[in-house]
Amino acid sequence: MFKALSDAPFFASCIEGVSDLKEIDATHYTAVLETRVAYLRFKFKADVEITKLSPSEKIEAKVEGTPLGIVGRLTATATTQLVESGDKTVIQYSIDATLTGKLGSMGQPVLKSKAKEMEKHFTARLFAAFAGGGPGSET
């Protein structure tokens, strides 16, 4: 399962709104993230750096993005933790995100709500991929 999750294209395919993923090197990527925050739709050019890769346990990535057409900046840390629980693997995923500039004026409660929504979508897509016999579904 860890092998599948550490595959950037597979991982990105589980995150709603991610497109145009390009590998710069083994730990750096660029991508486009389109999302809706409150009643506004945003498109970010994002740089992703894998900051921690502990085989079979943890993947951590730093995401920095600049929205197209508006002043602001997205900074986030996404953490995926794998915990063995009997004969199953439990995946814990969280996003800690901050918006600055005009985007930040919407407030952290709106951003935190959006991050939780993204976590739920990620979990559902990941579950569907593994339940459907996707990468690493043997665990």
Backbone torsions as a table, in degrees:
resi	resn	phi	psi	omega
1	MET	NA	-41.0	-179.5
2	PHE	-60.1	-39.4	-179.9
3	LYS	-58.6	-43.9	179.2
4	ALA	-64.3	-44.5	-177.7
5	LEU	-68.6	-27.4	179.0
6	SER	-84.8	-0.5	174.8
7	ASP	-85.1	106.9	-173.1
8	ALA	-54.5	-46.4	179.2
9	PRO	-60.8	-40.5	178.1
10	PHE	-64.9	-48.2	-178.8
11	PHE	-58.5	-47.4	-179.5
12	ALA	-62.4	-33.0	-179.7
13	SER	-66.7	-17.1	178.9
14	CYS	-90.0	-6.1	-179.2
15	ILE	-102.1	118.7	-177.9
16	GLU	-60.4	130.9	174.3
17	GLY	91.4	-2.5	-179.6
18	VAL	-86.7	132.4	176.7
19	SER	-146.3	171.0	173.9
20	ASP	54.6	42.3	178.3
21	LEU	-70.2	128.3	179.0
22	LYS	-130.5	131.4	178.6
23	GLU	-83.5	127.1	175.1
24	ILE	-90.2	-49.3	172.1
25	ASP	-153.5	-167.9	-173.5
26	ALA	-62.1	-21.7	-177.5
27	THR	-125.1	4.1	-178.1
28	HIS	-128.4	135.2	-178.7
29	TYR	-139.7	160.3	168.1
30	THR	-122.3	153.8	179.7
31	ALA	-159.9	171.2	173.4
32	VAL	-115.5	133.5	177.7
33	LEU	-121.2	119.2	175.3
34	GLU	-108.6	128.9	-178.6
35	THR	-150.6	165.8	177.2
36	ARG	-115.4	127.1	175.9
37	VAL	-119.9	118.1	-173.1
38	ALA	58.6	-123.2	-177.7
39	TYR	-101.2	6.9	-177.5
40	LEU	-108.0	145.5	176.5
41	ARG	-106.3	134.0	-178.5
42	PHE	-127.9	150.8	175.6
43	LYS	-127.2	121.4	-177.7
44	PHE	-111.1	141.5	166.7
45	LYS	-93.7	116.5	-172.0
46	ALA	-114.7	143.3	171.3
47	ASP	-110.6	130.8	-177.2
48	VAL	-120.3	132.3	175.9
49	GLU	-125.5	124.8	174.3
50	ILE	-76.6	112.9	-175.1
51	THR	-97.8	-21.0	178.6
52	LYS	-147.5	129.5	178.9
53	LEU	-138.1	95.4	179.3
54	SER	-106.1	100.7	-175.5
55	PRO	-46.4	133.9	-179.6
56	SER	66.8	6.4	-178.8
57	GLU	-128.6	-54.5	-166.9
58	LYS	-149.0	140.4	172.2
59	ILE	-128.7	127.7	178.1
60	GLU	-129.0	136.8	-179.0
61	ALA	-134.7	144.1	174.9
62	LYS	-103.6	130.9	-179.4
63	VAL	-119.9	128.3	174.9
64	GLU	-127.1	129.1	-177.1
65	GLY	-138.4	151.1	176.6
66	THR	-118.6	123.6	179.6
67	PRO	-70.4	144.1	178.2
68	LEU	-83.9	126.6	174.7
69	GLY	88.6	4.3	179.3
70	ILE	-150.4	150.3	-179.5
71	VAL	-80.4	131.7	177.8
72	GLY	158.0	179.7	-179.2
73	ARG	-153.2	140.6	174.8
74	LEU	-107.3	129.2	173.1
75	THR	-128.8	128.5	-177.6
76	ALA	-146.0	153.3	170.7
77	THR	-122.0	123.7	178.4
78	ALA	-109.6	128.5	-178.0
79	THR	-122.8	129.4	175.4
80	THR	-119.4	119.3	-177.9
81	GLN	-116.3	131.8	176.4
82	LEU	-107.6	126.4	-177.8
83	VAL	-125.4	125.1	177.7
84	GLU	-74.3	130.7	179.5
85	SER	-134.9	92.3	-175.7
86	GLY	66.4	-124.1	179.8
87	ASP	-96.0	12.9	-179.2
88	LYS	-121.7	161.2	173.7
89	THR	-112.7	125.2	177.9
90	VAL	-96.5	129.0	179.0
91	ILE	-104.3	122.6	176.3
92	GLN	-109.7	125.6	-176.5
93	TYR	-128.4	133.7	177.6
94	SER	-145.0	153.8	177.5
95	ILE	-127.1	129.5	173.0
96	ASP	-115.3	109.1	-171.8
97	ALA	-123.9	150.4	176.7
98	THR	-135.7	136.2	173.6
99	LEU	-112.2	138.2	176.5
100	THR	-121.6	173.0	-179.9
101	GLY	74.2	-151.9	-178.7
102	LYS	-59.3	-35.6	177.7
103	LEU	-63.7	-39.4	-178.8
104	GLY	-64.4	-21.2	-178.7
105	SER	-67.8	-14.8	177.4
106	MET	-71.0	-20.4	176.6
107	GLY	97.9	148.9	-179.1
108	GLN	-65.7	-34.6	179.5
109	PRO	-58.9	-39.3	178.7
110	VAL	-66.2	-43.0	179.9
111	LEU	-64.8	-44.6	179.8
112	LYS	-62.0	-39.2	177.6
113	SER	-62.7	-43.0	178.9
114	LYS	-64.7	-40.9	178.7
115	ALA	-61.6	-42.4	178.3
116	LYS	-63.4	-40.8	178.0
117	GLU	-62.0	-42.6	178.9
118	MET	-65.1	-38.2	176.8
119	GLU	-59.4	-44.4	-179.8
120	LYS	-63.5	-44.3	179.0
121	HIS	-63.6	-42.0	178.8
122	PHE	-59.8	-47.3	-179.3
123	THR	-60.2	-44.7	-180.0
124	ALA	-63.2	-43.9	-180.0
125	ARG	-66.8	-39.6	178.8
126	LEU	-64.7	-45.7	178.3
127	PHE	-59.1	-45.4	179.8
128	ALA	-61.6	-40.1	-179.5
129	ALA	-64.6	-44.3	-179.4
130	PHE	-75.2	-37.3	179.7
131	ALA	-67.0	-29.5	-179.2
132	GLY	-86.4	12.5	179.7
133	GLY	81.4	23.6	178.6
134	GLY	-70.5	-171.2	-176.9
135	PRO	-53.7	130.3	173.8
136	GLY	72.1	17.9	-174.5
137	SER	-70.2	-5.1	-179.2
138	GLU	-71.5	-14.7	179.7
139	THR	-104.0	NA	NA
